[in-house]
Structure formats: C-alpha cells, structure tokens
Amino acid sequence: MRHVEIAGAGFAGMTAAIAFAQRGWSVRLHERAAEPRAFGAGIFIWENGLRVLKAVGALEVAMQNMHEAPNYWARDQHGGIVGEYFFGPEAGTRMITMTRQNLHMALLDAALKSGVELQCNSEAIGADPSGVLHMADGRALEADLVVATDGVNSKVRDSLGLRVTREQVGHGAVRLLLRRTEEEVNSIEGNAVIFNRDAGTRRLLQVPCDKENLYLCFSTSAADEAGRQLPVRKDVWTQSFPHLRALLERVGEQGRFDLFEVSKLDSWSKGRVAIVGDAAHSMTPALGQGAGCAMMNALSLATHVSAGTDLEYGLRNWESLERPLTEHTQDYALQLTLGSVAASAGGTKWTPEAMRTAVHVPTGSVGNPSEQKETQACM
Ligand SMILES: Cc1cc2nc3c(=O)[nH]c(=O)nc-3n(C[C@H](O)[C@H](O)[C@H](O)COP(=O)(O)OP(=O)(O)OC[C@H]3O[C@@H](n4cnc5c(N)ncnc54)[C@H](O)[C@@H]3O)c2cc1C
C-alpha cells in the first residue's frame, strides 16, 4: 500500500485525500486549524466540479442544500438588464451555487467514509523532495508522495525552492451571507444570479445559495478605500446601485475582504511533492472556477500517479495534461477581472471560451475518455 501525506484540508486537500483513498492509498490529511471549515460565503460549482464531486462520492450530500438558478442576469448601475443567460443541459453545464460550508461538509463526510485519517491542529511547515512532510511540532513524516494543498500562502510550496510568480491584480472583494426573504424565495428575480456593474470598478453579485442563504460579493479595485471597507459602507454601495437600496439596508457587520491573486509555478511538483489548488494556481474569481480547478487537479493527480508504479512519470503526465486548461482559466478570468475582454463590459461574459472549463470532463470522472479506455481495458 502506498502512503500519501497531504497538508491542508480545503477543497483541494479534501478531494485529493478521497481520490487517493479510493485508489487504495493510505492517506493522512493535516489541517492547521482546530477544525476543518471553509471561509468565505457562497460558491459556484459548474459541471466540471459536479463531476469531480460525483467521482469522490460527495455529490449527493452537497446537492441536498444548493440552488440551481434558472437564469443569470447582467445589470447596469440602474438595474437595467444588459444580458441574460441560461444554463442547463443545452449549455453543457448547470450553474449550481451553495454555501462554502455545505460543500466543505459534503467533502469531509466523503473523506471520513473513505478512510482518510484527518489530523486537526496539525501545521505543516515544509517538505523535502525525497517525500517527507515537516510539521510545526517537529515531526518528519515520510511518504511515497507529499501533497501541498495549504492554500495561496503555502509554506510547503515555499520550502521547495520552486520559482513562484504571485501577481496581486489590484482587485478584491467583500463576501457575506444574508438570510433570504420569503419574497426572494418566491420571485423570479430572487432566484436569479444577478451581476450588477457600475460605471467604475464596483460589481455586486447576488447569489441565492439554498432556501435560506443569499451570498453577496462586493468586488472593486483595491484602491477603492470606501468600497472595500468593513463593515460594508451601505451609503457608498447605494450610491453605485440605487436600485439595491432595500437589499443593502439588510447588510450588517458581517463579511470579509480578500485581495485577488494569480499564482503560477515553474513546476507543479518537485521530486515526491506535488502542489495543488491555490498553492499552485490561484486565480481571480470572475469565472467561479478556483475551487473547480483545485478539485479537478486533485482528482487527476490521484488518477495519474495511481495509474502506474513510476511516480515521477505520473507527475509529469499529470502536469502536462492538466495544466493547459487551468492556465486558460487563470488567464481568461484575469482578463475578465481587468475588463480587458471587451465582451465582459456588455452582456456576453459567458462565451464558449469562458465556459471551456465548466463543460470539461475531468480526468478521473465518469465520462472522461481516459477512464473509458481504462474500463474497456479491464473488460
Ligand atoms: C471572492 C472570491 C470568490 C470565489 N468564488 C469562487 C467560486 O464561486 N467558485 C470556485 O470554484 N472558486 C471560487 N473562488 C476560489 C476558491 O475559493 C479557491 O480557489 C479555493 O478555496 C482553493 O482551495 P484550496 O483547497 O486550494 O485552498 P484553501 O481553500 O485556501 O484551503 C487551504 C487549507 O489549508 C489549511 N492550511 C493552510 N496552511 C496550512 C499549513 N501550513 N498546514 C496545514 N494546513 C494549512 C487552511 O486552513 C485551509 O483549510 C473564489 C475566490 C475568491 C477570493
């Protein structure tokens, strides 16, 4: 039995842990916090992410508390609709939204059921390419493979001496949850995902997540002091979006502000250490795909390195086959964030190029061509 030590129990770490356990590895998953929990508010999961969740056995639980919006509206600062999009089978992807906590709990449930050993209060401080994970309490844990999924400020990645490019893109967002009103639950507008855009840098995204929760994402330029302030400045945001006055009145003290960052590495692995998720490929949230890519790359990592006994060959294959789609997603999302895809200003954000990741069939999920070949070979 091969053994993997994984640092960081976020969406990437949890998915990797389950996928390795499903392939017969013994798995220890370390989380620095006292308990595994998701920060942020709501999250979009597209068909690619749903396929990963199905493959790791977390889909059914995740879908018990979610929202499938019938439509997506782009609105100008006065509330005028400048674009309307529909998702579903004809578009090749559903647009599913839920709270982060719901997604996290579904993955945790599947991880524990698949025999993953989870250690909380367990902080990784670095790794050795020979396959050793170093912990803050002095332990040096040997493994066939170490996986760094400790997020954008990854200590494990930084200990490896890889060349890391981290680009602060000059934008960020405040995210929070509100309780949905009965009127919202029962109206067409209250069930749509709505992207409001003012003439400057302010964007306000309204996202129903389930029957109770409405996720609001206030994004703006990092230089917009008033727009990024916490608690949210209702006066300032009402000035940008007067038609949302009543909604903004309901916002309280809650929320957190995060800056967007795009990170790239010269290699996704070094020796027996692989880096996955925001630690390797963080992106701006314009396509709602950071966690989608993190989960796809975690599942495909387990698939590639479990396919044979040559670990380094598996790691090379993994990166060369999976990285192009992730980089396309990072680059396209960045262009949308910076407004340099001309179409994003009007209403045609969801072009086929924008949707390429969402409709992808991830390696390791049912329906992926390599999986079909594997199945045929077994028959
Ligand atoms: C405003 C905003 C909106 C977004 N919206 C979406 C969306 O709609 N859809 C989508 O797919 N993505 C979205 N994303 C991106 C998504 O949140 C991230 O890509 C995703 O959370 C990355 O998951 P991860 O597991 O790699 O890292 P993280 O979620 O950061 O998890 C890292 C984990 O490692 C733990 N950890 C950290 N350091 C250590 C250590 N040294 N030792 C042990 N444990 C450690 C942390 O406590 C944490 O649990 C959004 C991002 C932002 C900023």
Ligand as a Chemical Component Dictionary entry (heavy atoms), coordinates in Angstrom:
data_LIG
# 
_chem_comp.id                   LIG 
_chem_comp.type                 NON-POLYMER 
_chem_comp.pdbx_formal_charge   0 
_chem_comp.three_letter_code    LIG 
# 
loop_
_chem_comp_atom.comp_id 
_chem_comp_atom.atom_id 
_chem_comp_atom.alt_atom_id 
_chem_comp_atom.type_symbol 
_chem_comp_atom.charge 
_chem_comp_atom.model_Cartn_x 
_chem_comp_atom.model_Cartn_y 
_chem_comp_atom.model_Cartn_z 
_chem_comp_atom.pdbx_ordinal 
LIG C1  C1  C 0 -14.014 36.416 -3.833 1  
LIG C2  C2  C 0 -13.765 35.006 -4.238 2  
LIG C3  C3  C 0 -14.790 34.262 -4.808 3  
LIG C4  C4  C 0 -14.563 32.953 -5.247 4  
LIG N1  N1  N 0 -15.594 32.256 -5.820 5  
LIG C5  C5  C 0 -15.372 31.014 -6.296 6  
LIG C6  C6  C 0 -16.441 30.271 -6.889 7  
LIG O1  O1  O 0 -17.569 30.734 -6.978 8  
LIG N2  N2  N 0 -16.169 29.023 -7.391 9  
LIG C7  C7  C 0 -14.902 28.478 -7.293 10 
LIG O2  O2  O 0 -14.703 27.344 -7.767 11 
LIG N3  N3  N 0 -13.900 29.146 -6.692 12 
LIG C8  C8  C 0 -14.089 30.384 -6.178 13 
LIG N4  N4  N 0 -13.077 31.061 -5.554 14 
LIG C9  C9  C 0 -11.752 30.417 -5.426 15 
LIG C10 C10 C 0 -11.713 29.385 -4.314 16 
LIG O3  O3  O 0 -12.154 29.953 -3.098 17 
LIG C11 C11 C 0 -10.289 28.837 -4.123 18 
LIG O4  O4  O 0 -9.730  28.561 -5.371 19 
LIG C12 C12 C 0 -10.324 27.560 -3.292 20 
LIG O5  O5  O 0 -10.809 27.820 -1.995 21 
LIG C13 C13 C 0 -8.919  26.948 -3.196 22 
LIG O6  O6  O 0 -8.969  25.790 -2.421 23 
LIG P1  P1  P 0 -7.648  25.213 -1.758 24 
LIG O7  O7  O 0 -8.070  23.965 -1.076 25 
LIG O8  O8  O 0 -6.567  25.150 -2.768 26 
LIG O9  O9  O 0 -7.159  26.315 -0.709 27 
LIG P2  P2  P 0 -7.865  26.863 0.607  28 
LIG O10 O10 O 0 -9.336  26.919 0.425  29 
LIG O11 O11 O 0 -7.148  28.105 0.957  30 
LIG O12 O12 O 0 -7.557  25.740 1.709  31 
LIG C14 C14 C 0 -6.288  25.602 2.306  32 
LIG C15 C15 C 0 -6.445  24.815 3.610  33 
LIG O13 O13 O 0 -5.154  24.558 4.151  34 
LIG C16 C16 C 0 -5.111  24.926 5.508  35 
LIG N5  N5  N 0 -3.710  25.317 5.779  36 
LIG C17 C17 C 0 -3.098  26.468 5.427  37 
LIG N6  N6  N 0 -1.807  26.429 5.777  38 
LIG C18 C18 C 0 -1.596  25.234 6.365  39 
LIG C19 C19 C 0 -0.449  24.590 6.901  40 
LIG N7  N7  N 0 0.744   25.198 6.915  41 
LIG N8  N8  N 0 -0.566  23.322 7.402  42 
LIG C20 C20 C 0 -1.779  22.696 7.396  43 
LIG N9  N9  N 0 -2.899  23.263 6.898  44 
LIG C21 C21 C 0 -2.806  24.500 6.375  45 
LIG C22 C22 C 0 -6.109  26.071 5.630  46 
LIG O14 O14 O 0 -6.549  26.228 6.974  47 
LIG C23 C23 C 0 -7.205  25.584 4.693  48 
LIG O15 O15 O 0 -8.094  24.703 5.334  49 
LIG C24 C24 C 0 -13.274 32.370 -5.093 50 
LIG C25 C25 C 0 -12.243 33.110 -4.501 51 
LIG C26 C26 C 0 -12.489 34.410 -4.078 52 
LIG C27 C27 C 0 -11.341 35.175 -3.447 53 
# 
loop_
_chem_comp_bond.comp_id 
_chem_comp_bond.atom_id_1 
_chem_comp_bond.atom_id_2 
_chem_comp_bond.value_order 
_chem_comp_bond.pdbx_ordinal 
LIG C1  C2  SING 1  
LIG C2  C3  SING 2  
LIG C2  C26 DOUB 3  
LIG C3  C4  DOUB 4  
LIG C4  N1  SING 5  
LIG C4  C24 SING 6  
LIG N1  C5  DOUB 7  
LIG C5  C6  SING 8  
LIG C5  C8  SING 9  
LIG C6  O1  DOUB 10 
LIG C6  N2  SING 11 
LIG N2  C7  SING 12 
LIG C7  O2  DOUB 13 
LIG C7  N3  SING 14 
LIG N3  C8  DOUB 15 
LIG C8  N4  SING 16 
LIG N4  C9  SING 17 
LIG N4  C24 SING 18 
LIG C9  C10 SING 19 
LIG C10 O3  SING 20 
LIG C10 C11 SING 21 
LIG C11 O4  SING 22 
LIG C11 C12 SING 23 
LIG C12 O5  SING 24 
LIG C12 C13 SING 25 
LIG C13 O6  SING 26 
LIG O6  P1  SING 27 
LIG P1  O7  DOUB 28 
LIG P1  O8  SING 29 
LIG P1  O9  SING 30 
LIG O9  P2  SING 31 
LIG P2  O10 DOUB 32 
LIG P2  O11 SING 33 
LIG P2  O12 SING 34 
LIG O12 C14 SING 35 
LIG C14 C15 SING 36 
LIG C15 O13 SING 37 
LIG C15 C23 SING 38 
LIG O13 C16 SING 39 
LIG C16 N5  SING 40 
LIG C16 C22 SING 41 
LIG N5  C17 SING 42 
LIG N5  C21 SING 43 
LIG C17 N6  DOUB 44 
LIG N6  C18 SING 45 
LIG C18 C19 SING 46 
LIG C18 C21 DOUB 47 
LIG C19 N7  SING 48 
LIG C19 N8  DOUB 49 
LIG N8  C20 SING 50 
LIG C20 N9  DOUB 51 
LIG N9  C21 SING 52 
LIG C22 O14 SING 53 
LIG C22 C23 SING 54 
LIG C23 O15 SING 55 
LIG C24 C25 DOUB 56 
LIG C25 C26 SING 57 
LIG C26 C27 SING 58 
# 
